[in-house]
């Protein structure tokens, strides 16, 4: 199975913390989800995506996700998200069908854009500590 990661799962250490050693078998490549925008979740350090005409969200196309790993991803994402089938654009321009986690309630969106690099600087370490405790 293929998934599109646009938030904290773009970070390899987070993927390993969430799915374990199986994360090493997942092959990732840059991709873009057109027709959507990425927004912060109000009061949280992670994002959601929302439909947006003319918008685009950079992220990673993750290939090689098996059913047990998909189940772990579902648990990690929780009830705030649901799986949705989308097409993303690879760096080569080719389309790829995959799953993405979209917001179950768009009302939780905060203002502005969510920035991966800012998250890495500000929130990554705390998230990794929390994931280590939750194991």
C-alpha positions as MATLAB code, in Angstrom:
seq = 'XXXXXXXXXXXXXXXXXXXXXXXXXXXXXXXXXXXXXXXXXXXXXXXXXXXXXXXXXXXXXXXXXXXXXXXXXXXXXXXXXXXXXXXXXXXXXXXXXXXXXXXXXXXXXXXXXXXXXXXXXXXXXXXXXXXXXXX';
ca = [
       0.000    0.000    0.000;
       1.011    3.592   -0.518;
       0.414    6.562    1.770;
       1.070   10.277    1.484;
       2.704   11.808    4.565;
       2.453   15.583    4.887;
       3.090   16.192    8.587;
       5.054   14.643   11.421;
       5.322   11.280    9.604;
       7.629   12.934    7.076;
      10.257   12.593    9.811;
      12.002    9.205    9.709;
      12.476    9.044   13.490;
       8.745    9.576   14.008;
       7.941    6.826   11.486;
      10.270    4.434   13.330;
       8.752    5.388   16.697;
       5.225    4.808   15.357;
       5.659    1.598   13.339;
       8.929    0.160   14.628;
      11.574   -1.537   12.530;
       9.058   -2.030    9.707;
       9.536    1.685    8.929;
      12.914    0.859    7.409;
      11.167   -1.151    4.654;
       9.009    1.813    3.643;
      10.405    3.609    0.600;
       9.675    7.333    0.517;
       9.981    9.888   -2.260;
       8.945   13.539   -2.591;
       5.419   14.113   -3.860;
       2.778   16.840   -3.927;
      -0.924   16.685   -3.177;
      -2.691   19.233   -5.376;
      -6.058   20.800   -4.525;
      -5.400   20.806   -0.770;
      -3.725   23.018    1.817;
      -1.935   22.134    5.047;
      -3.025   23.937    8.210;
      -2.073   23.602   11.867;
      -4.497   21.946   14.241;
      -5.590   24.553   16.763;
      -3.581   24.106   19.970;
      -1.587   21.102   18.646;
       1.870   20.774   17.071;
       0.686   18.784   14.046;
      -1.251   19.585   10.862;
      -4.350   18.620    8.958;
      -5.098   19.006    5.273;
      -8.139   20.758    3.890;
      -9.491   20.919    0.340;
      -8.356   24.163   -1.319;
      -8.755   25.081   -4.961;
      -5.328   25.955   -6.314;
      -3.582   24.703   -3.188;
      -0.784   22.158   -2.974;
       0.847   20.281   -0.136;
       4.411   18.979   -0.358;
       5.141   15.698    1.373;
       6.341   12.145    0.931;
       4.839    9.260   -0.992;
       5.455    6.188    1.158;
       5.437    2.832   -0.638;
       5.635   -0.622    0.905;
       3.201   -0.155    3.785;
       1.696   -3.527    4.724;
      -1.565   -4.122    6.620;
       0.004   -4.363   10.119;
       1.869   -1.090    9.552;
      -1.283    0.555    8.168;
      -3.111   -0.515   11.341;
      -0.378    1.109   13.476;
      -0.674    4.285   11.404;
      -4.453    4.257   11.922;
      -3.971    4.021   15.706;
      -1.362    6.797   15.645;
      -3.629    9.135   13.667;
      -6.623    8.374   15.892;
     -10.202    9.622   15.514;
      -9.133   13.118   14.407;
      -8.302   11.658   10.993;
      -9.800    9.303    8.442;
      -8.178    7.599    5.468;
      -8.979    9.036    2.076;
      -7.898    7.818   -1.364;
      -6.110   10.553   -3.351;
      -3.724   11.008   -6.245;
      -0.422   12.729   -5.680;
       2.122   14.027   -8.138;
       5.585   12.503   -7.941;
       8.666   14.663   -8.553;
       8.798   13.141  -12.043;
       5.303   14.493  -12.728;
       3.725   11.019  -12.755;
       0.546   10.489  -10.742;
       0.336    7.934   -7.953;
      -2.749    6.720   -6.119;
      -2.373    6.467   -2.344;
      -4.024    6.898    1.035;
      -3.830   10.102    3.045;
      -5.117   10.981    6.501;
      -7.556   13.885    6.254;
      -9.234   15.763    9.078;
     -12.410   14.221   10.428;
     -13.473   17.707   11.572;
     -12.175   20.658    9.563;
     -13.286   22.992   12.381;
     -10.124   22.100   14.325;
      -7.961   23.968   11.804;
      -5.931   26.836   13.157;
      -4.938   29.943   11.247;
      -2.015   30.085    8.857;
       0.191   27.346    7.471;
       1.922   24.454    9.242;
       5.658   24.383    8.572;
       7.601   21.107    8.806;
      10.966   22.786    9.436;
       9.518   24.922   12.213;
       7.959   21.800   13.754;
      11.376   20.070   13.623;
      12.975   22.991   15.493;
      10.230   23.526   18.027;
       8.275   20.295   18.637;
      10.085   17.249   17.230;
      12.094   16.358   20.350;
       9.026   16.533   22.618;
       7.019   14.346   20.251;
       9.769   11.724   20.085;
       9.966   11.663   23.905;
       6.179   11.199   24.109;
       6.237    8.403   21.528;
       9.037    6.627   23.443;
       6.933    6.704   26.630;
       3.790    5.510   24.821;
       5.484    2.345   23.520;
];
